[in-house]
Amino acid sequence: MNKIPIIRKGTFIDYRNSGLGNGILVGLLVFGLSLIFNPFLTALMYGLLSLAGIFVLFIGVGFTSEEYFIRKKKIQKLNSWRYSFMDEQHFTLHPDLYFEGEYRGFWIRVIPVTKYRERGKPVEYDIIEAFYDFDSELPDTEREKRLSGNYYLGNIHFANHCAGFIPKDWQNPDFRENIDGLVSIFRRENLKPLSQGEWQETNGRRLQEVRDLEVKSRTKQIVNFGKLDIRYTRPERK
């Protein structure tokens, strides 16, 4: 079975910086409001306590819960019989908790997803992705638009030289059947294998640049003093 560390490298630093950054924001807000009704030292104490509380919340609850207990449970599930096909085909379990590997010449990813709902239990399913290339008789976007649609496996979306779909039998997917089916569609449409490195150098790099610009537009620097560089990123709009 695939073996990966429960705690990812660098994760604690990310939680520490987020906790400190959000703690400073809350601490300053509490200090400013408290200063209206209390002496300076008392308001400062409230502000520092708020900062410490937010920091402990991020580290003690966020990091410990999300990055150890919940992550450990997810890793155990990914090493269960449900995903045995990926183990048989020597797919790699990535530290970000998805499978990737080469199958019948094509680079494949299997990405477990959890969708949280306001009511009821979260819904868990898997997204299957595969990368491809072709000799363009038409512009890529036109061919991919034509290829996208309903298949016997489910609704497959083609874009940026990557096809992805949620299996129709998403509650208990047969990964061999679904991945074999996707490869058969590729070969029927004369799509050629595209390695992960080749995709990353073309489409992957371009898409990452777009994502980086979007994240940068939502990020504001709070403190920059020596090695202390704290930034706050606004959540994405839904």
C-alpha positions in Angstrom: 0.0 0.0 0.0 1.0 3.6 -0.5 2.7 5.2 2.5 2.7 9.0 3.0 3.2 11.0 6.1 0.2 12.0 8.1 1.5 15.5 8.7 2.6 17.3 5.5 5.9 19.1 5.4 5.4 22.9 6.0 1.8 22.6 7.1 2.4 23.7 10.6 4.1 26.9 9.4 1.1 27.7 7.2 -1.3 27.3 10.2 1.1 29.3 12.4 1.2 32.2 9.9 -2.6 32.1 9.3 -3.2 32.0 13.1 -0.8 34.9 13.7 -2.2 37.0 10.9 -5.9 36.5 11.8 -5.0 36.9 15.5 -3.4 40.3 14.8 -6.5 41.4 12.9 -8.9 40.3 15.7 -6.6 41.5 18.4 -6.4 45.0 16.8 -10.2 45.1 16.4 -10.8 44.0 20.0 -8.2 46.5 21.3 -9.8 49.4 19.4 -13.3 48.6 20.6 -12.1 48.0 24.2 -10.2 51.3 24.2 -13.5 53.1 24.0 -14.7 51.8 27.3 -11.5 50.8 29.1 -8.1 52.1 30.1 -5.2 51.6 27.6 -3.6 48.7 29.5 -6.9 46.9 30.0 -7.8 47.3 26.3 -4.3 46.1 25.4 -4.7 43.0 27.5 -8.0 42.2 25.8 -6.4 42.6 22.4 -3.5 40.3 23.3 -5.8 37.7 24.8 -7.9 37.8 21.6 -4.7 37.3 19.5 -3.6 34.4 21.7 -7.1 32.8 21.5 -7.2 32.9 17.7 -3.7 31.6 17.5 -4.5 28.7 19.8 -7.7 28.0 17.8 -5.7 27.7 14.5 -3.0 25.6 16.0 -4.8 23.6 18.7 -8.0 22.9 16.9 -7.4 23.6 13.2 -4.0 22.0 12.8 -4.5 19.1 15.2 -7.9 18.2 14.0 -7.6 18.8 10.2 -4.0 17.9 9.7 -3.7 14.9 12.0 -7.0 13.2 13.0 -9.1 14.0 9.9 -6.2 13.5 7.5 -5.2 10.2 9.2 -8.8 8.9 8.7 -8.7 9.9 5.0 -5.4 8.2 4.4 -6.8 5.0 6.0 -9.7 5.2 3.6 -7.5 5.7 0.6 -5.6 2.5 1.5 -8.8 0.5 1.7 -10.3 -2.0 -0.7 -12.3 0.7 -2.5 -9.0 2.0 -4.0 -7.3 -1.3 -4.5 -7.2 -1.0 -8.3 -4.9 2.0 -8.0 -2.6 0.0 -5.7 -2.6 -2.9 -8.1 -1.6 -0.5 -11.0 1.2 1.1 -8.8 -0.4 4.5 -8.8 1.2 7.0 -6.4 -0.8 8.4 -3.5 0.1 12.1 -3.5 0.6 14.0 -0.2 -2.4 16.1 -1.1 -4.5 12.9 -1.1 -5.1 12.0 -4.6 -3.9 9.1 -6.8 -1.9 9.6 -10.0 -0.1 7.2 -12.4 0.2 5.9 -15.9 -2.3 3.4 -17.2 -2.3 2.0 -20.8 -0.1 4.9 -21.8 -2.2 7.8 -20.4 -1.5 9.8 -17.3 -4.5 9.4 -14.9 -5.6 11.1 -11.7 -8.2 9.9 -9.2 -9.2 12.8 -6.8 -11.4 12.1 -3.8 -13.8 15.0 -3.1 -16.0 15.8 -0.1 -18.9 18.1 -0.7 -20.4 19.6 2.5 -24.1 20.4 2.7 -26.0 22.7 5.0 -28.2 19.7 5.9 -27.4 16.1 6.0 -24.2 14.2 5.8 -21.3 15.3 3.5 -21.3 13.7 0.1 -18.1 11.8 -0.9 -17.2 11.0 -4.5 -14.2 10.7 -6.8 -13.2 12.7 -9.9 -11.3 10.8 -12.6 -9.0 12.9 -14.8 -6.8 12.0 -17.7 -4.5 14.1 -19.9 -4.4 13.9 -23.8 -3.2 15.6 -26.9 -4.3 15.6 -30.5 -3.4 16.9 -34.0 -5.6 19.9 -34.3 -7.8 19.9 -37.3 -9.9 22.5 -35.5 -8.9 24.9 -32.6 -8.5 22.9 -29.4 -11.5 24.6 -27.7 -13.8 23.7 -30.5 -12.8 20.0 -30.5 -13.0 19.8 -26.7 -16.4 21.4 -26.8 -17.6 18.8 -29.3 -16.2 15.9 -27.3 -17.7 17.0 -24.0 -21.1 15.5 -23.1 -22.9 12.4 -21.8 -21.2 9.0 -22.2 -22.1 5.6 -20.7 -19.5 6.3 -18.0 -21.1 9.7 -17.0 -20.8 13.3 -18.2 -17.2 13.8 -19.4 -15.8 17.3 -19.7 -12.9 18.0 -22.0 -10.9 21.2 -21.5 -7.3 22.3 -21.6 -6.1 18.8 -22.7 -7.6 17.2 -19.6 -10.8 15.1 -19.5 -12.6 14.7 -16.1 -15.8 13.1 -14.9 -17.5 11.8 -11.9 -18.4 8.1 -12.5 -22.1 7.4 -12.9 -21.7 4.7 -10.2 -20.1 7.3 -7.9 -21.3 5.6 -4.7 -19.4 2.4 -5.4 -17.2 3.0 -8.5 -15.5 0.3 -10.4 -12.3 2.2 -11.2 -11.0 -0.4 -13.7 -14.2 -0.2 -15.7 -14.3 3.6 -15.6 -10.7 4.2 -16.4 -10.6 1.5 -19.2 -13.8 3.2 -20.6 -12.2 6.6 -20.6 -9.0 5.3 -22.4 -11.2 3.5 -25.0 -13.0 6.9 -25.7 -9.6 8.5 -26.1 -8.4 5.9 -28.6 -11.7 6.0 -30.5 -11.3 9.8 -30.9 -7.6 9.4 -31.8 -6.4 11.3 -28.8 -2.8 10.8 -27.9 -1.2 10.3 -24.5 0.2 13.4 -22.8 2.5 13.0 -19.9 2.1 14.9 -16.7 5.3 16.8 -17.4 4.3 17.8 -20.9 0.9 18.9 -19.7 2.4 20.9 -16.8 4.8 22.7 -19.2 1.9 23.9 -21.4 -1.6 24.0 -20.0 -0.6 23.4 -16.3 1.7 26.4 -16.2 -0.8 28.7 -17.9 -3.6 27.7 -15.6 -1.4 28.0 -12.5 -0.5 31.5 -13.6 -4.1 32.4 -13.8 -4.9 30.9 -10.4 -1.8 32.7 -8.8 -3.0 36.1 -10.2 -6.5 35.4 -8.8 -5.1 34.5 -5.3 -2.8 37.5 -5.4 -5.7 39.8 -6.1 -7.4 38.6 -2.9 -4.2 38.8 -0.7 -3.3 41.8 1.4 -0.1 42.2 3.4 -0.6 42.9 7.0 2.9 42.9 8.5 6.3 43.0 6.8 9.1 43.4 9.4 12.3 41.5 8.8 11.5 37.8 8.5 7.9 38.4 9.7 5.7 38.6 6.6 2.1 38.1 7.4 -0.6 38.2 4.7 -4.3 37.7 4.6 -6.2 36.1 1.7 -9.9 36.9 1.4 -12.0 33.8 0.7 -13.2 33.1 -2.8 -16.7 34.4 -3.7 -19.2 31.5 -4.3 
